[in-house]
Amino acid sequence: MNHSLPIDADPAQPGVTAAPGRRPDSPQFTADPMVDRLYGVTLALVAELAVTRTRLDTLERVLAGRGVVGEADIDQYRADELAQEQRSQLQAEYLARVLRALD
């Protein structure tokens, strides 16, 4: 049985990171709009983590399968200054996506 996702639902495939244009007013699901915002942040985090874990697992399996990088190589890696700057930029973009529900 094939358990793979269709390509348009596969989180390992690149896709649109955000819908263009103005965000519509969000419907309210609870009596407290801040609880709704908290749910929004939580769901954004869950989605981001799920995609990240899938992509990381794929990358580690491909690299290990090709004998390029093993688990010890990953554990011992130390980022240089350029990598740290790039990671900071990625983290800022990530936080903007996750915290968008609080706008």
Steps between C-alpha positions, in 0.01 A plus 500: 500500500633842405494739797673790325331836473403645164770742385281804570456390864855378563672730753839399357412668172564875473188711484349835575607625843224759537191606315539826310295804589320615810400240753123470544350566841528179699181341627470479876471146639502570872360773724849645545679633190839458673430128542428486126832672434677256729344214304624664181856521631485142626375366168764699310769348723361150450497544122853644492637223720329224300650626173841551659508150649399341170762692304771434761422129506514489119831685490664285765383178330626610158837611635549190714388275214764653275763481772550877488416600857430292806326580825830581675587755229171679562540492878854641483432779246569858611360783285736771378414871507331503158287198588402665829392818317298299249337302780409824676326623185313171460397513865365855462294392198376194689393706801316743272301209353425340835407820679291631210187394691577768758484786246 
